[in-house]
Amino acid sequence: MIEIFLKQVQGVRISERMVSRCSKDLIKFGKFEILPLHPQDIFILKAVAGREPKDLEDMKTIVEKRLINWEQLVEEIKQLLEEGTSTRVVLSTGYWLERLKSTEKLEIADQLLD
């Protein structure tokens, strides 16, 4: 099953920066062509959606495969906040990162969590 979001997920807008980081490999479904978001942007949006167990498993996989540029992730969140996105994006991302570190025993830098 694939979910398609055109402009936002749970009140977090899909930014132009996210679109610019999309994979250039189109996924084709009949007449439709989709550019998948970069894994770190998927991580942010899954953190905001926070549906268990699927989103947790997807976030875990993204971290385990080292698909996140942590500096870029933090910068994206800062930019979203400056553009008026709810602080929920920070709280949700922080919550899931803490959870992945504590319960899933993944390596997440303490400075990132601060």
Backbone as JSON, one array per atom type, in Angstrom:
{
  "sequence": "MIEIFLKQVQGVRISERMVSRCSKDLIKFGKFEILPLHPQDIFILKAVAGREPKDLEDMKTIVEKRLINWEQLVEEIKQLLEEGTSTRVVLSTGYWLERLKSTEKLEIADQLLD",
  "N": [[0.84, -1.17, 0.0], [0.55, 2.2, -0.8], [0.84, 5.51, 0.25], [-0.16, 8.65, -0.89], [0.78, 11.9, -0.68], [0.13, 15.22, -1.36], [0.62, 17.91, -0.61], [0.9, 18.24, 2.17], [1.49, 16.59, 5.34], [-0.19, 15.58, 8.09], [-0.42, 18.29, 8.89], [2.14, 19.27, 8.41], [3.87, 20.89, 6.02], [4.93, 19.81, 2.82], [7.91, 20.78, 1.89], [9.58, 22.98, -0.5], [12.26, 22.43, -0.41], [12.26, 19.76, 0.38], [11.08, 18.65, -1.88], [13.09, 19.23, -3.73], [15.02, 17.45, -2.93], [14.04, 15.04, -3.69], [14.11, 11.7, -4.97], [15.41, 11.07, -8.16], [14.54, 8.99, -9.55], [11.85, 7.92, -11.08], [8.79, 6.48, -10.01], [6.53, 4.44, -11.52], [3.08, 4.14, -11.99], [0.87, 2.94, -13.9], [-0.59, 5.57, -15.54], [0.47, 7.39, -13.85], [3.26, 9.12, -12.46], [5.63, 9.14, -9.95], [7.7, 10.95, -7.75], [9.74, 9.86, -5.31], [10.13, 10.99, -1.93], [13.12, 12.06, -0.19], [14.75, 9.83, 2.09], [15.3, 11.03, 4.68], [13.45, 13.08, 4.79], [11.13, 11.65, 4.61], [11.36, 10.4, 7.06], [10.93, 12.58, 8.86], [8.24, 13.22, 8.25], [6.96, 10.8, 8.82], [7.51, 10.69, 11.53], [5.91, 12.76, 12.47], [3.39, 11.8, 11.76], [3.36, 9.38, 13.18], [2.32, 6.69, 13.39], [1.84, 3.59, 14.79], [2.41, 0.12, 14.31], [3.82, 0.5, 12.0], [4.99, 3.03, 11.04], [6.98, 3.4, 12.94], [8.62, 1.16, 12.47], [9.42, 1.77, 9.84], [10.84, 4.17, 10.28], [12.87, 3.18, 11.89], [14.2, 1.48, 10.08], [15.13, 3.39, 8.23], [16.98, 4.79, 9.82], [18.72, 2.69, 10.57], [19.8, 1.99, 8.09], [21.33, 4.12, 7.62], [20.46, 6.43, 6.22], [20.04, 9.07, 6.65], [20.99, 12.43, 6.65], [22.01, 13.99, 9.28], [22.51, 16.66, 10.0], [21.25, 18.02, 7.94], [18.64, 17.18, 8.35], [18.04, 18.4, 10.83], [18.31, 21.07, 10.05], [16.23, 21.25, 8.16], [13.99, 20.93, 9.82], [14.28, 23.23, 11.4], [13.9, 25.18, 9.42], [11.26, 24.61, 8.66], [9.94, 25.32, 11.02], [10.5, 28.09, 11.07], [8.97, 28.83, 8.94], [6.49, 28.64, 9.92], [5.4, 26.19, 10.66], [3.89, 23.98, 12.97], [5.15, 23.48, 16.31], [4.97, 20.88, 16.82], [6.31, 19.31, 14.98], [8.96, 19.3, 15.88], [8.69, 18.23, 18.46], [7.53, 15.71, 17.92], [9.44, 14.49, 16.21], [11.65, 14.48, 17.93], [10.63, 12.85, 20.0], [10.33, 10.31, 18.7], [12.96, 9.83, 17.9], [14.21, 9.62, 20.41], [12.86, 7.38, 21.33], [13.64, 5.43, 19.45], [16.3, 5.28, 20.11], [16.27, 4.47, 22.84], [14.49, 2.19, 23.11], [14.86, 0.67, 20.81], [17.52, 0.55, 20.63], [19.19, 1.99, 18.88], [21.88, 3.85, 17.37], [21.91, 7.08, 18.15], [22.94, 10.31, 18.21], [23.56, 12.05, 21.26], [23.75, 14.84, 21.21], [22.12, 15.49, 19.11], [19.63, 14.87, 20.1], [19.43, 16.78, 22.05]],
  "CA": [[0.0, 0.0, 0.0], [1.3, 3.45, -0.89], [0.08, 6.72, 0.52], [0.32, 9.77, -1.68], [0.48, 13.21, -0.1], [0.49, 16.22, -2.36], [1.09, 19.17, -0.06], [1.25, 18.19, 3.58], [1.2, 15.39, 6.12], [-0.51, 15.93, 9.48], [-0.16, 19.7, 9.13], [3.5, 19.65, 8.04], [3.92, 21.11, 4.59], [6.04, 19.25, 2.06], [8.6, 22.0, 1.46], [10.31, 22.97, -1.76], [13.54, 21.76, -0.14], [11.99, 18.32, 0.33], [10.87, 18.3, -3.29], [14.38, 19.28, -4.43], [15.8, 16.27, -2.54], [13.38, 13.82, -4.17], [14.84, 10.8, -5.85], [15.12, 11.35, -9.58], [14.04, 7.74, -10.12], [10.39, 7.91, -11.07], [8.04, 5.25, -9.81], [5.39, 4.56, -12.43], [1.85, 3.37, -11.74], [-0.01, 3.27, -15.02], [-0.37, 6.92, -16.07], [1.05, 8.23, -12.81], [4.69, 9.08, -12.18], [5.83, 9.67, -8.61], [9.07, 11.15, -7.28], [9.75, 9.59, -3.86], [10.89, 11.88, -1.06], [14.37, 11.56, 0.39], [14.46, 9.12, 3.34], [15.27, 11.87, 5.88], [12.19, 13.81, 4.78], [10.13, 10.64, 4.96], [11.49, 10.22, 8.51], [10.24, 13.7, 9.51], [6.8, 13.11, 8.05], [6.5, 9.63, 9.58], [7.55, 11.04, 12.95], [4.73, 13.58, 12.75], [2.21, 10.93, 11.67], [3.52, 8.54, 14.36], [1.44, 5.53, 13.45], [2.53, 2.36, 15.14], [3.84, -0.11, 14.37], [4.44, 0.67, 10.67], [5.89, 4.19, 10.94], [8.13, 3.12, 13.8], [9.48, 0.23, 11.73], [10.01, 2.49, 8.71], [11.85, 5.09, 10.82], [13.98, 2.33, 12.34], [14.91, 1.06, 8.88], [15.82, 4.55, 7.68], [18.15, 5.05, 10.67], [19.65, 1.55, 10.47], [20.48, 2.02, 6.79], [22.12, 5.36, 7.59], [19.97, 7.21, 5.08], [19.75, 10.43, 7.1], [22.01, 13.44, 6.9], [21.44, 14.54, 10.51], [22.57, 18.13, 9.95], [20.21, 18.46, 7.01], [17.35, 16.93, 9.01], [17.84, 19.47, 11.82], [18.11, 22.32, 9.3], [14.89, 21.21, 7.58], [13.04, 21.17, 10.9], [14.39, 24.65, 11.73], [13.26, 25.95, 8.34], [9.81, 24.41, 8.77], [9.48, 26.15, 12.14], [10.55, 29.49, 10.65], [7.9, 29.03, 7.98], [5.21, 28.61, 10.62], [4.93, 24.85, 10.99], [3.7, 23.74, 14.4], [6.27, 22.9, 17.06], [4.74, 19.42, 16.85], [7.33, 18.65, 14.16], [10.13, 19.12, 16.74], [8.34, 17.32, 19.54], [7.32, 14.36, 17.37], [10.72, 13.95, 15.75], [12.44, 14.2, 19.14], [10.06, 11.7, 20.69], [10.64, 9.07, 18.0], [14.4, 9.6, 17.98], [14.46, 9.11, 21.77], [12.32, 6.02, 21.41], [14.5, 4.55, 18.67], [17.55, 5.1, 20.86], [16.09, 3.75, 24.1], [13.86, 0.87, 23.01], [15.37, -0.09, 19.67], [18.98, 0.53, 20.82], [19.88, 2.53, 17.7], [22.83, 4.91, 17.66], [21.44, 8.44, 17.88], [23.82, 11.18, 18.98], [22.92, 12.82, 22.31], [23.66, 16.25, 20.81], [20.96, 15.59, 18.22], [18.45, 14.84, 20.95], [19.38, 18.03, 22.79]],
  "C": [[0.89, 1.24, 0.0], [0.36, 4.6, -0.59], [0.68, 7.85, -0.29], [-0.16, 11.05, -1.03], [0.97, 14.25, -1.08], [1.1, 17.47, -1.76], [1.53, 19.1, 1.39], [0.87, 16.85, 4.19], [0.98, 15.86, 7.55], [-0.14, 17.38, 9.81], [1.26, 20.17, 8.84], [3.57, 19.69, 6.52], [5.13, 20.41, 3.98], [6.73, 20.45, 1.4], [9.25, 21.85, 0.09], [11.67, 22.29, -1.59], [13.36, 20.25, -0.19], [11.81, 17.87, -1.12], [12.2, 18.28, -4.04], [15.26, 18.07, -4.09], [15.17, 14.96, -3.01], [14.32, 12.99, -5.03], [14.46, 11.14, -7.29], [14.63, 10.1, -10.29], [12.52, 7.7, -9.98], [9.85, 6.52, -10.79], [6.79, 5.41, -10.65], [4.28, 3.59, -12.03], [0.88, 3.73, -12.84], [0.35, 4.63, -15.58], [0.34, 7.83, -15.09], [2.56, 8.02, -12.68], [4.91, 9.79, -10.85], [7.32, 9.81, -8.33], [9.07, 10.91, -5.78], [10.59, 10.62, -3.11], [12.17, 11.22, -0.58], [14.04, 10.89, 1.73], [14.43, 10.01, 4.59], [13.98, 12.7, 5.94], [11.03, 12.87, 5.09], [10.16, 10.42, 6.48], [10.73, 11.32, 9.25], [8.73, 13.53, 9.43], [6.22, 11.89, 8.77], [6.51, 9.91, 11.07], [6.32, 11.86, 13.33], [3.47, 12.72, 12.72], [2.19, 9.95, 12.84], [2.59, 7.35, 14.48], [2.25, 4.28, 13.75], [1.75, 1.18, 14.61], [4.57, 0.26, 13.07], [5.4, 1.85, 10.6], [7.14, 3.99, 11.78], [9.11, 2.2, 13.07], [10.16, 0.92, 10.55], [11.1, 3.46, 9.18], [13.09, 4.32, 11.27], [14.83, 1.91, 11.15], [15.72, 2.21, 8.28], [17.08, 4.85, 8.49], [19.18, 3.93, 10.53], [20.44, 1.56, 9.16], [21.29, 3.29, 6.59], [21.76, 6.24, 6.4], [19.7, 8.67, 5.44], [21.03, 11.24, 7.21], [21.46, 14.22, 8.09], [21.45, 16.07, 10.51], [21.46, 18.68, 9.06], [18.82, 18.26, 7.62], [17.05, 18.05, 10.01], [17.57, 20.8, 11.1], [16.71, 22.37, 8.69], [13.84, 21.52, 8.65], [13.07, 22.65, 11.3], [13.68, 25.51, 10.68], [11.74, 25.81, 8.4], [9.23, 25.27, 9.89], [9.46, 27.63, 11.76], [9.42, 29.82, 9.69], [6.51, 28.88, 8.61], [4.64, 27.24, 10.92], [4.85, 24.71, 12.51], [4.94, 23.14, 15.04], [6.12, 21.38, 17.21], [5.8, 18.68, 16.05], [8.59, 18.38, 14.99], [9.83, 18.07, 17.81], [8.19, 15.88, 19.05], [8.62, 13.73, 16.93], [11.59, 13.58, 16.94], [11.94, 12.97, 19.88], [10.47, 10.39, 20.02], [12.12, 8.78, 17.97], [14.78, 9.04, 19.35], [14.0, 7.66, 21.88], [13.19, 5.04, 20.64], [15.81, 4.28, 19.4], [17.33, 4.21, 22.08], [15.51, 2.35, 23.91], [14.41, 0.02, 21.88], [16.9, -0.17, 19.67], [19.76, 0.99, 19.57], [20.82, 3.66, 18.13], [22.28, 6.25, 17.19], [22.25, 9.35, 18.8], [23.02, 11.99, 20.02], [22.76, 14.29, 21.91], [22.49, 16.48, 19.87], [19.69, 15.66, 19.05], [18.31, 16.12, 21.78], [18.77, 19.11, 21.94]]
}
